[in-house]
Amino acid sequence: MVDELRRAATNTYDTARSAPLALALLFLNAGFLIFGGYVIGELAANTAARDKAQFELIEKLINATVECRTPLPHLTPPPITTPPK
């Protein structure tokens, strides 16, 4: 089993050594995948921060609206007085 793995690794190394362009493309693709993962992670972090800020703003607006809708104290009309004669 170990001899087969050693032979497969040796064959893979010899093939990669004889094809430097393929090896360069492999590393280039790996670099693109790593960069893409980084960009996606940053976008997810920015989206989470934006969502949190929006939820806080919405909560403040809801609280302000609720405060504005509280009923006014009962107002009594002014007493009616008769004009002097």
Buried (B, 14 or more C-beta within 10 A) or exposed (E): EEEEEEEEEEEEEEEEEEEEEEEEEEEEEEEEEEEEEEEEEEEEEEEEEEEEEEEEEEEEEEEEEEEEEEEEEEEEEEEEEEEEE
